[in-house]
Amino acid sequence: MFFFIDIYMKKAIVIGAGFGGMAAAIRLRKKGYKVEIVDRCNNLGGRAQVFNVNGFRHDAGPTLITAPFLFKELFQLYNKNINEYLTFVPLNPWYRFVFDDHTIFDYEQSLDSTIENIRKISPRDAANYPKMLKASKDIYDIAFEKLSHIPFHSFLFMCKQIPTLLKFKSHKSVYSFVSKFLSNDKLRRAFSIPPLLVGGNPFTTTCIYSLIHYLERAHGVYFAMGGTGKIVLELTKLLESIGVSVRLNTTIERIKIDNSRISELIDSHGKVHKADVYVSNMDPLHLYKNLINQEINPSIFFKKNFSKTSMGLFVLFFGTKKRYENVQHHTIIFGKEYKKLLKKIFKGNELPYDISIYLHRPTATDRSFAPKNCDSFYALVPVPNLKANINWHTSGNAFKDHVIKVLSDKILFDLENNIVEEFYMSPKSFQDNYLSHQGSGFSIAPYFTQSAWFRFHNKSEIIKNLYLVGAGTHPGAGIPGVLSSAKVLERVL
């Protein structure tokens, strides 16, 4: 019987195994497809790879979970209880913000505690913060709850959303949204930072992304014990248990198209892959610029040639031979500049000197990430992507040393004498390892004119049996976004 089903069920090939690709494979299998995943990395997970170096473990990709119910849904499809596979631990504080004058602001799990921490900086803003949260909820209720899993293939459907978009003034930026409620510069910085976590400049990213404030408040901020790599491991087991086949260390190098349909894929080993439908979890700019040589419609032509990519990322991984007990799980360290820094990151051609850093210390929650009496760290610095033409072969080590000095001066005191096993990834690494166009950290930047219908569609505009999931397609980057893109897939197949 199973042999009969294997012969006659439709086949789907998923190209790329980030969270969007894995979620797509799980959902496709539930819909009755025979599914194969092809990925160029050593393990599933896409950018969520894991590095193990002499007892220190590092998650290379996402480091926090803000919508665990989206993972829960994937296990529930097969009547499995996610709690038997993963343990999500609520963090507190969610983030610690450290400013250049050494002021500290803790963004906490408790709403009352957060408001009290705001009051210490600005009593006026403490009174207005609940108003900002209410406005964020209004956007969340529409943009996330009702539209994040809905296809935006129809321009008419997009037009029907215009009254709502006008109501939310979605053409305005996240920073403008925050500034409407908060007057203190430090608090404006802290609460406008979320777009950077999905690849956008707070001064240009549509205020639709202000929904992140309520998303966090509604569902919390968590760490998965064992790290993001543990999530990938359990999803890998789930994929195996439901019969999804996986081919790793394999890059799709050619796509053959006949009559506006993909007829076959050719990989880096010369092997031919054929299916009924194909799902790309690749960067759509790489897909359309390098693999699909097809006459294109105006929409794809514009997106292919004029899309603006996110900033690049410099990520320093390191261990320390001592524990920094006072450093929180998530810390965001601001430099003196903010708007000027962001301009340098998104439009500049040189590495900034006055940097801001997102510091991840998983050993604050899970000591298995480092040897006894040691810490494991990940320091992420937004930098210009490869469009800036920075030579990372000559600049990388010097910039690494600069990051270490800033960390040592501001939060990890005497780091130079305690750091061990350090290595880094640059935008060049993102281009080489993940085929990310221009080495961008998050694919297409989340401008209003690059969101919803204006973003690459989940059902290809030009190839009849091609579908897209992941950061560069609707609804956008970040774990909630890419997992939701796989839910869109269910509606268009």
Sequence and secondary structure as in RCSB ss.txt:
>XXXX:A:sequence
MFFFIDIYMKKAIVIGAGFGGMAAAIRLRKKGYKVEIVDRCNNLGGRAQVFNVNGFRHDAGPTLITAPFLFKELF
QLYNKNINEYLTFVPLNPWYRFVFDDHTIFDYEQSLDSTIENIRKISPRDAANYPKMLKASKDIYDIAFEKLSHI
PFHSFLFMCKQIPTLLKFKSHKSVYSFVSKFLSNDKLRRAFSIPPLLVGGNPFTTTCIYSLIHYLERAHGVYFAM
GGTGKIVLELTKLLESIGVSVRLNTTIERIKIDNSRISELIDSHGKVHKADVYVSNMDPLHLYKNLINQEINPSI
FFKKNFSKTSMGLFVLFFGTKKRYENVQHHTIIFGKEYKKLLKKIFKGNELPYDISIYLHRPTATDRSFAPKNCD
SFYALVPVPNLKANINWHTSGNAFKDHVIKVLSDKILFDLENNIVEEFYMSPKSFQDNYLSHQGSGFSIAPYFTQ
SAWFRFHNKSEIIKNLYLVGAGTHPGAGIPGVLSSAKVLERVL
>XXXX:A:secstr
 HHHHHHHS EEEEE  SHHHHHHHHHHHHTT EEEEE SSSSSSTT  EEEETTEEEE S   BS THHHHHHH
HTTT  GGGT  EEE SSSEEEE TTS EEEE SSHHHHHHHHHHH HHHHHHHHHHHHHHHHHHHHHTTTTTTS
    HHHHHHTHHHHHHTTTTSBHHHHHHHH   HHHHHHHH GGGGGT  TTTSBGGGGHHHHHHHHH  EEET
T HHHHHHHHHHHHHHTT EEE S  EEEEEEETTEEEEEEETTS EE  SEEEE S HHHIIIII      HHH
HHHHHH  B  EEEEEEEEESS  TTS SEEEE  S SHHHHHHHHH SS  SS  EEEE GGGT GGGSSTT E
EEEEEEEE  GGG   HHHHHHHHHHHHHHHHHHHTSTTGGGTEEEEEEE HHHHHHHH  GGG SSSB   GGG
SGGGSB SB SS TTEEE STTBSS SSHHHHHHHHHHHHHH 
